[in-house]
């Protein structure tokens, strides 16, 4: 008999693919979340002006299996106004962990929790046969935090941000929040070999970890653009949150060192950037676009000379896969899922995180090469076609089936 599972997490984590995987295989007892765009409470909150619920829904999930906690949504927003984001996030995560564990205990169900809910949620389970499956979203903090701390010494303007947004500077009750969850887990699922290696380094036995890679978002066909982007010069592309962790400041510095602005542009598509990042984006040849409609973003991927994101740490790096699925070559780091895309390696150029001189040289080398023709881009796209969300959901089921 298949075990049933409860999962709990805030926001639109991984496009709701974990609860969807549970539902498709007859395992979902309950999905506990914070804000969710369904039901009269959500409609009322949206009518009253609450923003951020617009995409918080999975049409394939039956509403009776989703347990939204709007008090957690509102409470976490209030906490974020009065305390450091790292501390307020821990409190909100514990609220959801408690709700998720209670839902599992009420049904005698097992759980699959992300590291943010697992530390407390695993401890609150009461049944002897309830399985504890950990989904480790980020690389382990004992691996990630030293990398970020070294970078903060080189770029002290971001040191305060590091203390605000990571948990190692907090009291032990908060700082240990995601470090020990693997110890109580029956098994650990990760999305990349990079995250797996970080857990092994932290002491987790390798045979308790399974890599289940994410899938690429559906690539829509080309659509007519209302205003076509400029095409008189080649451009490199960045898409995503403009954060220190993703190395945007390294890219901006490398761009300035490379001299490529004489012949090309760097297009940065980021709705938000970390405080202090605006000064880096002011360099010559950098165009910062605060968001694009999906059709136009796809156009930018398909036409870019290369996608560049020198991340210091990624649990996966969804945008890397998205770029490759559009046939766009990538310049990135091994601190991500890029090494897992075996067939795409000819289209990937690696740099060491934080090495701006080497990144500047890679930019110059890439610009010296002719852009890929349609056949070449089609080959790049074909090299990652196996990475689908259907495959991800099947991989989740393969792990859970071991514990029936």
C-alpha positions as CSV (number, residue, x, y, z in Angstrom):
1,X,0.0,0.0,0.0
2,X,1.3,3.4,-0.9
3,X,2.2,5.8,1.9
4,X,0.5,9.1,2.0
5,X,2.5,12.3,2.5
6,X,2.0,15.8,3.7
7,X,4.2,18.6,2.3
8,X,4.4,22.2,3.5
9,X,6.2,25.2,2.2
10,X,5.5,28.9,1.6
11,X,5.1,30.6,-1.8
12,X,5.3,29.0,-5.2
13,X,8.2,26.7,-4.5
14,X,9.4,24.9,-7.7
15,X,6.1,25.7,-9.4
16,X,4.3,23.3,-6.9
17,X,5.9,20.3,-8.5
18,X,6.4,18.4,-5.3
19,X,2.7,18.4,-4.2
20,X,1.8,17.7,-7.8
21,X,4.1,14.7,-7.9
22,X,2.5,13.4,-4.7
23,X,-1.0,13.9,-6.1
24,X,-0.3,12.3,-9.5
25,X,0.9,9.1,-7.7
26,X,-2.0,9.0,-5.2
27,X,0.1,10.1,-2.2
28,X,-1.0,13.6,-1.4
29,X,-2.7,13.7,2.0
30,X,-2.4,17.5,2.3
31,X,-0.4,20.4,0.9
32,X,0.0,23.1,3.6
33,X,1.1,26.5,2.4
34,X,0.7,30.2,3.3
35,X,-1.0,32.4,0.7
36,X,-2.8,30.5,-2.1
37,X,-5.0,32.0,-4.8
38,X,-8.2,29.9,-4.3
39,X,-11.3,30.4,-2.2
40,X,-13.2,33.3,-0.7
41,X,-10.4,34.4,1.7
42,X,-8.0,34.8,-1.2
43,X,-10.5,36.7,-3.2
44,X,-11.2,39.0,-0.3
45,X,-7.5,39.7,0.3
46,X,-6.9,40.4,-3.3
47,X,-9.9,42.7,-3.4
48,X,-8.4,44.5,-0.4
49,X,-5.1,45.1,-2.2
50,X,-2.9,42.2,-1.0
51,X,-0.3,41.7,-3.8
52,X,1.7,38.6,-4.5
53,X,-1.1,35.9,-4.8
54,X,-1.5,36.2,-8.5
55,X,0.6,33.1,-9.4
56,X,0.1,31.2,-6.2
57,X,-2.0,28.3,-7.5
58,X,-1.6,25.0,-9.2
59,X,-4.6,24.2,-11.4
60,X,-3.9,20.5,-11.4
61,X,-4.2,20.2,-7.6
62,X,-7.7,19.6,-6.1
63,X,-8.7,22.4,-3.8
64,X,-9.7,20.0,-1.0
65,X,-6.1,18.8,-0.7
66,X,-4.6,22.3,-0.3
67,X,-4.6,23.8,3.2
68,X,-3.7,27.6,2.9
69,X,-2.7,29.4,6.1
70,X,-3.4,33.1,5.3
71,X,-2.6,34.0,8.9
72,X,0.9,32.8,8.3
73,X,1.0,34.8,5.0
74,X,-0.1,38.0,6.8
75,X,2.0,37.4,9.9
76,X,5.2,36.8,8.0
77,X,4.7,40.0,6.1
78,X,4.3,41.9,9.3
79,X,7.3,40.3,10.9
80,X,9.4,41.2,7.8
81,X,8.7,44.8,8.6
82,X,10.1,44.8,12.1
83,X,13.0,42.3,12.1
84,X,15.8,41.0,10.0
85,X,14.6,38.9,7.0
86,X,16.6,35.9,8.1
87,X,14.9,35.8,11.6
88,X,11.4,36.6,10.4
89,X,11.7,33.8,7.7
90,X,12.7,31.3,10.4
91,X,9.6,32.1,12.5
92,X,7.3,31.9,9.5
93,X,9.0,28.6,8.5
94,X,8.3,27.2,11.9
95,X,4.7,28.2,11.8
96,X,4.3,26.2,8.6
97,X,6.3,23.3,9.9
98,X,3.9,23.1,12.9
99,X,0.9,23.2,10.6
100,X,2.4,20.6,8.3
101,X,3.3,18.2,11.2
102,X,-0.2,18.6,12.7
103,X,-1.8,17.7,9.4
104,X,0.5,14.7,9.0
105,X,-0.2,13.5,12.6
106,X,-3.9,13.8,12.2
107,X,-3.8,11.4,9.2
108,X,-0.9,9.2,10.2
109,X,0.8,10.4,7.1
110,X,4.5,10.7,6.3
111,X,6.1,14.0,5.2
112,X,8.3,15.5,2.6
113,X,9.6,18.8,3.9
114,X,12.1,21.3,2.6
115,X,15.0,22.1,4.9
116,X,13.2,25.2,6.1
117,X,10.3,23.3,7.5
118,X,12.1,20.0,8.3
119,X,14.2,21.0,11.3
120,X,11.1,21.5,13.5
121,X,8.6,19.5,11.5
122,X,10.4,16.2,11.7
123,X,10.6,16.6,15.5
124,X,6.9,17.2,15.8
125,X,5.8,13.9,14.2
126,X,4.3,11.4,16.6
127,X,3.8,8.2,14.7
128,X,6.5,5.5,14.6
129,X,5.7,4.7,10.9
130,X,5.8,8.2,9.6
131,X,8.6,8.6,7.1
132,X,10.7,11.8,7.1
133,X,11.8,12.8,3.6
134,X,14.0,15.9,3.3
135,X,14.0,18.0,0.1
136,X,17.2,20.0,0.4
137,X,16.6,23.1,-1.7
138,X,19.8,25.1,-1.1
139,X,23.3,23.7,-0.7
140,X,24.1,23.1,2.9
141,X,24.9,26.3,4.8
142,X,28.3,24.9,6.1
143,X,29.3,24.8,2.4
144,X,27.6,28.0,1.2
145,X,28.1,30.5,4.0
146,X,32.0,30.5,4.0
147,X,31.9,31.3,0.2
148,X,29.6,34.2,0.8
149,X,31.6,35.4,3.8
150,X,34.9,35.5,1.8
151,X,33.1,37.5,-0.9
152,X,31.8,40.0,1.7
153,X,35.4,40.7,2.8
154,X,36.2,41.6,-0.8
155,X,33.0,43.6,-1.2
156,X,32.3,45.1,2.2
157,X,29.4,47.1,0.9
158,X,27.4,43.9,0.9
159,X,28.6,42.6,4.3
160,X,25.6,44.0,6.1
161,X,23.2,42.4,3.6
162,X,24.9,39.0,4.2
163,X,24.2,39.3,7.9
164,X,20.6,40.3,7.3
165,X,19.7,37.5,4.8
166,X,21.7,34.5,6.0
167,X,21.3,32.8,9.3
168,X,24.8,32.2,10.6
169,X,24.9,35.5,12.5
170,X,21.7,34.8,14.5
171,X,21.3,33.1,17.9
172,X,21.8,29.3,17.8
173,X,18.0,28.7,17.8
174,X,17.9,30.4,14.4
175,X,21.3,29.8,13.0
176,X,21.0,26.0,13.3
177,X,17.6,26.1,11.5
178,X,18.7,24.3,8.4
179,X,21.9,22.6,9.4
180,X,20.7,19.5,11.1
181,X,17.6,18.4,9.2
182,X,19.4,15.7,7.3
183,X,20.2,13.9,10.5
184,X,16.6,13.1,11.2
185,X,15.7,12.3,7.6
186,X,15.1,8.8,6.3
187,X,16.2,10.0,2.9
188,X,17.3,13.3,1.3
189,X,16.3,14.5,-2.2
190,X,18.3,17.2,-3.9
191,X,18.0,18.8,-7.4
192,X,21.7,18.9,-8.2
193,X,25.0,17.1,-7.6
194,X,26.3,20.3,-6.2
195,X,23.8,20.3,-3.4
196,X,24.5,16.6,-2.9
197,X,28.2,17.2,-2.5
198,X,27.6,20.0,0.0
199,X,25.5,17.6,2.2
200,X,28.2,14.9,2.0
201,X,30.8,17.4,3.1
202,X,28.5,18.2,6.1
203,X,28.5,14.6,7.1
204,X,25.4,13.1,5.4
205,X,26.0,9.6,4.1
206,X,26.0,9.6,0.3
207,X,23.7,6.6,0.0
208,X,21.0,8.6,1.8
209,X,20.9,11.2,-1.0
210,X,19.2,11.0,-4.4
211,X,19.6,13.7,-7.1
212,X,16.3,14.4,-8.8
213,X,16.9,17.3,-11.3
214,X,14.3,19.9,-12.0
215,X,12.6,20.4,-15.3
216,X,12.6,23.2,-17.8
217,X,9.6,25.5,-17.9
218,X,7.5,25.1,-21.0
219,X,9.0,27.1,-23.9
220,X,6.2,28.9,-25.7
221,X,6.4,29.4,-29.5
222,X,7.6,32.7,-30.7
223,X,5.0,35.5,-30.4
224,X,4.9,38.9,-32.2
225,X,6.4,41.6,-30.1
226,X,4.7,44.9,-29.6
227,X,8.1,46.7,-29.4
228,X,11.0,44.7,-30.7
229,X,14.3,45.0,-28.7
230,X,17.2,46.6,-30.4
231,X,19.2,44.2,-32.5
232,X,22.0,46.4,-33.9
233,X,24.6,44.9,-31.5
234,X,25.1,41.5,-29.9
235,X,24.2,41.2,-26.3
236,X,24.9,39.0,-23.3
237,X,22.0,38.3,-21.1
238,X,21.3,38.0,-17.3
239,X,17.9,37.0,-16.0
240,X,16.8,36.6,-12.4
241,X,17.1,38.2,-9.0
242,X,19.9,40.7,-9.0
243,X,21.5,39.3,-5.9
244,X,25.0,39.1,-4.5
245,X,24.7,35.3,-4.2
246,X,24.2,35.0,-7.9
247,X,27.3,37.1,-8.6
248,X,25.7,40.1,-10.4
249,X,28.4,42.4,-8.9
250,X,31.1,40.1,-10.3
251,X,29.5,40.2,-13.7
252,X,29.2,44.0,-13.8
253,X,32.9,44.4,-12.7
254,X,34.0,41.8,-15.2
255,X,32.0,43.6,-17.9
256,X,33.8,46.8,-17.2
257,X,37.2,45.0,-17.3
258,X,36.4,43.2,-20.5
259,X,36.0,46.3,-22.7
260,X,33.1,44.5,-24.5
261,X,30.9,47.5,-24.2
262,X,32.5,48.9,-27.3
263,X,30.9,46.2,-29.4
264,X,28.2,44.6,-27.3
265,X,25.6,45.2,-24.6
266,X,25.0,43.4,-21.3
267,X,21.2,43.1,-20.7
268,X,20.2,42.5,-17.1
269,X,16.5,41.5,-16.6
270,X,15.8,41.7,-12.9
271,X,12.7,43.0,-11.2
272,X,14.6,43.5,-8.0
273,X,18.3,43.9,-7.1
274,X,20.1,43.8,-3.8
275,X,20.7,47.2,-2.1
276,X,23.9,48.7,-3.4
277,X,23.8,46.8,-6.7
278,X,22.4,49.8,-8.6
279,X,25.9,51.4,-8.6
280,X,27.3,48.3,-10.4
281,X,24.6,48.4,-13.0
282,X,25.5,52.0,-14.0
283,X,28.5,50.9,-16.0
284,X,28.7,51.6,-19.7
285,X,27.0,49.2,-22.0
286,X,24.7,47.7,-19.3
287,X,20.9,47.9,-19.8
288,X,18.9,47.1,-16.8
289,X,15.3,46.0,-17.6
290,X,12.9,45.6,-14.6
291,X,11.0,42.7,-16.0
292,X,9.6,41.6,-19.3
293,X,6.5,39.9,-20.6
294,X,7.0,36.1,-21.1
295,X,7.0,36.4,-24.9
296,X,9.6,39.1,-25.0
297,X,11.8,37.4,-22.4
298,X,11.8,34.3,-24.6
299,X,12.8,36.4,-27.5
300,X,15.8,37.7,-25.5
301,X,16.9,34.2,-24.7
302,X,16.6,33.1,-28.3
303,X,18.7,36.0,-29.6
304,X,21.3,36.4,-26.9
305,X,24.9,35.8,-27.8
306,X,25.2,34.0,-24.4
307,X,23.5,33.8,-21.1
308,X,25.9,34.8,-18.2
309,X,25.3,34.2,-14.4
310,X,28.5,33.6,-12.3
311,X,26.6,32.3,-9.2
312,X,28.5,31.6,-6.0
313,X,25.9,29.1,-4.9
314,X,22.8,27.5,-6.5
315,X,20.7,24.6,-5.4
316,X,20.0,24.1,-9.1
317,X,19.8,27.3,-11.1
318,X,16.6,27.1,-13.1
319,X,17.5,29.9,-15.4
320,X,20.5,28.0,-16.7
321,X,18.3,25.3,-17.9
322,X,15.8,27.8,-19.3
323,X,18.6,29.5,-21.3
324,X,19.8,26.2,-22.7
325,X,16.3,25.1,-23.6
326,X,16.1,28.2,-25.8
327,X,19.3,27.2,-27.5
328,X,21.4,29.9,-25.7
329,X,25.0,29.1,-24.7
330,X,25.8,29.7,-21.0
331,X,28.7,31.1,-19.0
332,X,28.3,30.0,-15.4
333,X,29.9,28.2,-12.5
334,X,30.1,24.7,-11.2
335,X,28.3,25.7,-8.0
336,X,25.0,24.8,-9.7
337,X,23.4,22.1,-11.7
338,X,25.3,23.0,-14.9
339,X,27.7,20.0,-14.5
340,X,24.6,17.7,-14.5
341,X,23.6,18.7,-18.0
342,X,25.9,16.1,-19.5
343,X,25.0,16.5,-23.2
344,X,25.0,20.3,-23.0
345,X,28.6,20.6,-21.9
346,X,29.9,21.9,-25.3
347,X,27.5,24.9,-24.9
348,X,28.7,25.7,-21.3
349,X,31.7,27.8,-20.3
350,X,32.8,27.6,-16.7
351,X,34.3,30.3,-14.5
352,X,35.4,30.3,-10.9
353,X,33.0,32.3,-8.7
354,X,34.4,35.7,-7.9
355,X,37.2,35.6,-10.5
356,X,36.4,38.8,-12.4
357,X,39.5,38.8,-14.5
358,X,38.8,35.3,-15.8
359,X,35.2,36.1,-16.4
360,X,36.2,39.2,-18.4
361,X,38.4,37.0,-20.6
362,X,35.6,34.5,-21.1
363,X,33.3,37.4,-22.2
364,X,35.9,38.6,-24.7
365,X,36.4,35.0,-26.0
366,X,32.6,34.5,-26.4
367,X,32.2,37.8,-28.2
368,X,35.0,36.9,-30.7
369,X,33.1,33.8,-31.8
370,X,30.3,34.0,-34.3
371,X,26.8,33.6,-32.9
372,X,25.3,30.2,-33.3
373,X,23.2,29.6,-36.3
374,X,19.6,28.2,-36.0
375,X,20.9,24.6,-36.3
376,X,23.4,25.1,-33.6
377,X,20.8,26.6,-31.3
378,X,18.5,23.7,-32.0
379,X,21.3,21.3,-31.0
380,X,21.8,23.2,-27.7
381,X,18.1,23.0,-27.0
382,X,18.0,19.3,-27.8
383,X,20.8,18.6,-25.4
384,X,18.6,19.4,-22.4
385,X,15.2,18.1,-23.6
386,X,15.3,15.2,-21.2
387,X,15.0,17.6,-18.2
388,X,11.2,17.9,-17.8
389,X,8.9,18.4,-14.9
390,X,7.3,15.0,-15.7
391,X,10.7,13.4,-15.2
392,X,11.2,15.3,-11.9
393,X,7.8,14.1,-10.6
394,X,8.6,10.5,-11.6
395,X,11.9,10.8,-9.8
396,X,10.2,11.9,-6.6
397,X,7.9,8.8,-6.8
398,X,10.9,6.5,-7.4
399,X,12.3,7.7,-4.1
400,X,9.1,7.5,-2.1
401,X,8.3,4.0,-3.5
402,X,11.3,2.7,-1.5
403,X,9.6,3.4,1.7
404,X,6.1,1.8,1.1
